[in-house]
Structure formats: structure tokens, C-alpha cells
Amino acid sequence: MKKHFLKKALSVTLALTMAAGASCFLTMSAQAQEPGVSIAYAQKLSNKAVLSASTITKGESVTVRAAADGGSGAGYAYRIAYKKQSSSSWTTLQDYSTNATLTIKPASVADYEVMVRAKDSNGTVAVKKMVLHVLAPVKNTSSLSSTTIALGESSAVTAAASGGSGGFTYSVIYKKTTDSKWTTKQYYKTNTTVTLAPTEAADYSVCVKAKDSRGTMVKKTFTLHVVADQTAKEIQEVFRLTNEERKKEGKSALKQDPKLMQAAAKRAQEITEEFSHTRPDGTSCFTVLDEYSVSWWAAAENIAYGQSSAAAVMNSWMNSSGHKENILKANMTHIGIGLYIKNGRKYWVQLFAQE
């Protein structure tokens, strides 16, 4: 007798063959048994919210991008709130919603906390807090020691700035106002004092660029008048004589203001075109104060032409009741003086301001 075994899948068949030729088959089938197993898997709810920026300048906006992963899967909702770090009270910007993008524009310079709550379909909540720094805008407060100098003299640039992220560096460039090409005197250094001594009598544009550690840059531009030595002396003599007249009447001395000096120089050039308290563009003479960012509450202007010296023009003004009144106004605190020579004729300007 031969025994034949056939194994197939999970059953076993046994076949017996008789020698006499007759066959008898006994079939046995047994199902295989696997040990009992079960699988369980879960991923913790994770809050993936981010801010488009962690530092902004006041007036700028930041975007909250809410996102989540894990938990019960799809169907996340987000609640978004924020507050100043110094405050204990939160402002809710959005209650639970599927909206995942929200723009914030903080009103104050401060450090803020932004909180995003992500909730899955089972009600599980994951919280994420982020810090947002809101900086003051960068302000360029640079100045020139003098806006009118004699040829051979110098004017010092004092570079300064505030706001932003701090860590300022300064670049100083200048050119004749009639030129297109700038000369670099200093390229982004922490040094705050730069001396300019132009070699030609002309009007120059001086530009100071202040850049903070984030790369935010703000420019400030001045006009530097480099005049023949006698012209500068005459401007200073008008200044001296003006305060001398005020002293006689018991009035306080006026101070020279660099911005007013620039404005007066501009007006002295303008009155060569139109001798009037109306500017060539048709606006009042006092619009020049805003043009040069002069801070003022009250203002007055004296103009003259043809006088050959500081003494002569002061004599003309003091012998005119209206001009004399301007010179002696008790409320005035600052003065700008302009002198422009065209075709051999001198054009004079006094600009007074109460700052």
C-alpha cells in the first residue's frame, strides 16, 4: 500500500489506495486555526498653526494660518484670540470655525500673544500660543549742523534714527543738486558723525539712509548751501542784527533753525522769479514750511531785493512798520535767513516761526 498526502491551503486530504486495484478514499478536512489578533492605532491631535511673521512694524499686518493634524481626522475648527503680553484679557478674533486664515493688524507698539485653539470632530482641543513683536516705525532723525556754509567751511552730519528693531547703521551720500551721480561718503556703518566740506560753491543734496537690524531703511534728505565767504557772513550778520533789534525792545533772541534756513534759502531763490509772498506755484509763502517739515504754530515772512549789505536790508525792514513788526514779534522763537544773488542783485528773505 502506498500512502499519498496532499496538502492544500488550510485543509488536509488523506487518500488510501488498495493494492487490489479497488480504491477507497477517505477524505479528512481540517481548517487551520490562527491565533486571535486585533490592531488599534491613534495619533494625538497636533496644532500646526503659524504666523506669517513674528516681527512687524506698526501699521503692517500679520496673517494667522491655522492648521492641525491627528486626532479624529478631518473636520477641524479653529478659535483665534490675541492680547498684549502685559494684559490678562484676551480678544477673540474668531470663534470655532473651519476658516483657517485670519489677518491681524495690531494698533499698538507692543509684544503680543496670539493663541490658536484647534478642535477635532470629537471635541478634543490642542492649543498653540505664538509671540508677535510689533515695532515702532523707523524714524530718521538725522540732522546737519548747518545748512548754509561758506566755501572752505564744513557741515557735520549727525546720523540718528529711532524705532524699528534698533542696531542702526548709516549711509551718507551727497551730490550737487544739478548732478545725477551721488558720491558716497559713508556706506552703512554705526558711525554717526560724518563731516562734509564741498570744494565748490553750489547747492548740494545730502541724503542720510538709516537701516535697522531687520533691513528696514528710511531716508532723510537735506539741502546744503555752499556760498561764497561774503554771502555766508552777510547771512550771519542779518541774524546778529535781528537779535540786536529784538534785544533793544526786550524781546527774547531768536534761534537759527536748520529747516527754516533751508526754507528761507528756497524762498530767496523763488523771489528772483516772482517778488511776492505768493510762491511761483501759486501757493502761499508759508507752504514752504511744510515742504521742509518745519514744526510751527505761527509764522511770518520778510522779503527784500537790491540792498547791497546786511546792514542795508535791515535798515529797510526796520523803517517799514510791517517788516519791523515781524522782526519784533514776541511769540516768534526761530528764524531762517536766505540770500540769493542773481545777475549781481541780492535777494533777501527772513522766515520767522513759533515752534
Steps between C-alpha positions, in 0.01 A plus 500: 500500500620842417403803700458827320469831687372814333522831687294780359428836649362463851354149458661152502386209276602139570467246211536117547550282190425125523745255345221300337427785278188610670522833646368630820544866577473646841502871498564700815482875500624712792483880497824665627459714806692846527561659839253792573641849405365863500654834388447842669667827382460862610685828430489779754335825385776744405458876452702614196403869500762755384536878458612645168754707698609521861608866480319781320491881506196685630263554209591168342289183514578139588313190384403214732498168315315245711559129437482170686595135465398177670208461735180376341613617159325746273250759617726725706369831638712790625456767763742795479569762768775745586615741771790715606742295705458753781123444507299217654199552274474325163322641196320235296544557129325184386297239689517136391476500122642302209652825372875448528639841395463826691678837468595705808605867499601596858438861598787546745874456527529203736565127528187293442398140558291332230312187608349244263277219630455211259205265566435169325162332433514323838533832683865450592686833514869578444629849588793689348625843610732715291677832573467794262734800537353830372770764460478877463557619142858596424542876522804674356592788733831593340606865482755741352696730726449777245308519175690805373878513512771705339730339249784344696284432805339168591164373617466196724240234435367347822337172403226379733189284491238348728243223494530179306714219637793727592860424414512783247764552235525812286591583145576861396504613138505844339505673162449837341129554453566540128684166472354153461787302653536464876827484694508254788655648812417205727339163425289345778714529811413560863698826492256787553711806415607580144661830398432654159729766352405556133765662283265708286245769575166339405186346641542137604254222580605298804324169563525296820372143489427330834458121502401284797604142574203364301608693190226763516641821349376860525655796317529863599622764256639848564611787281842641586572847365871562447541870428776749445651607829348847490148362447522279808626790706212719388245236597654478845506879524126519427451246779712704741331830413153345534568386855663832579177680404294256708729549798444876485127437540540241776406207277663157527769405247401287204673170428613389159314192385664282229166419338397865503837588348430256218152642451630860497770410246230349279286812530797727420542312174126509428465878539747545216221362281206673669553760768195416706382317809333265255728225374557438127265198523218729619498389864562706812858567605434297816457173310879492485497426875313176447721418202802502733315338794522806723297463819314828554196661663542849355724639225597824325708595198704807399643530149714763328725543197767737380660587835877457483566386857350353815499843664320652202223241486446514878472878473234461230299254704523693826373812322190316379234452768384159379849355462607647835198343667600156370858545624382595847210253545526371857353154425759411235771258612700403189628657181625398159691741275546469125720693259513431128703696244376515141651718231688690771183586692444373853169349610435476875254297709421474871270216608377509860327215680351426837594135563 
